């Protein structure tokens, strides 16, 4: 079953956050289990971002989280966040193109 994780965080330094994301993407090439990511900015909450990350399954997301590169980048991202990030862990019940 597909799995989606939503990461919500606040930061005043989104450019540095995006650089870390690019660093993670390069470092995990061939290893990561994430299949897609949508990066969004909340229009109603200044400096609040939501990244929507898709995985083939919950188990694949756990393997992705366990990668040393993911752990390292997560620590660096925490330093750039204003407060704690929120994670939403979602099993995909269905999807369709509209």
C-alpha positions in Angstrom: 0.0 0.0 0.0 1.4 3.4 -1.0 2.4 5.7 1.9 2.6 9.5 2.0 4.4 11.5 4.7 3.7 15.2 5.1 6.5 17.2 6.8 5.4 20.6 8.0 7.9 23.1 9.3 8.6 26.8 9.8 11.8 28.5 8.8 13.1 31.9 7.9 15.8 30.3 5.8 14.1 28.3 3.2 16.9 28.7 0.7 19.3 26.8 3.1 16.6 24.2 3.7 16.3 23.7 -0.1 20.1 23.4 -0.4 20.0 20.6 2.3 17.2 18.9 0.4 19.2 19.0 -2.8 22.2 17.6 -0.9 20.1 14.7 0.5 18.7 14.0 -3.0 22.2 13.7 -4.4 23.6 11.7 -1.5 20.8 9.1 -1.5 20.7 8.5 -5.2 20.2 4.8 -5.8 19.5 4.2 -2.1 16.4 6.2 -1.2 12.9 4.7 -1.3 11.0 8.0 -1.7 9.4 8.1 -5.1 8.3 11.7 -5.3 8.1 15.0 -3.4 6.0 18.1 -3.6 7.4 21.1 -1.8 4.7 23.7 -0.9 4.5 27.1 0.9 1.3 27.7 3.0 -0.2 30.9 1.7 -2.1 31.5 5.0 0.9 30.9 7.4 4.0 32.9 6.6 7.2 30.9 6.5 5.4 27.6 6.9 6.2 24.9 4.4 4.8 21.4 3.8 6.7 18.8 1.9 4.6 15.9 0.7 6.7 12.8 0.2 5.5 9.6 -1.4 6.8 6.1 -0.8 5.8 2.7 -2.2 4.9 1.5 1.4 5.2 2.4 5.1 8.0 -0.1 5.4 9.9 1.6 2.5 9.5 4.9 4.4 11.1 3.4 7.5 14.0 2.1 5.4 14.5 5.6 3.9 14.4 7.1 7.4 17.1 4.7 8.5 19.6 5.9 5.8 22.6 7.6 7.4 22.2 10.4 4.9 18.6 11.0 6.0 19.6 11.1 9.6 22.4 13.5 9.0 20.3 15.9 6.9 17.4 15.7 9.3 19.7 17.0 12.1 20.9 19.9 9.9 17.3 20.7 9.0 16.2 20.8 12.6 18.8 23.5 13.2 17.2 25.7 10.5 13.6 25.1 11.6 11.8 27.5 13.9 10.4 25.0 16.4 9.7 21.3 15.9 8.5 19.9 12.6 5.3 18.0 12.4 5.0 14.7 10.5 1.8 13.2 9.3 2.0 9.5 8.3 -0.7 8.6 5.8 -1.6 5.3 4.2 -3.0 6.0 0.7 -6.5 4.6 0.4 -6.8 5.4 -3.3 -5.8 7.9 -5.9 -7.0 9.0 -9.3 -6.2 11.6 -11.9 -9.0 14.1 -12.3 
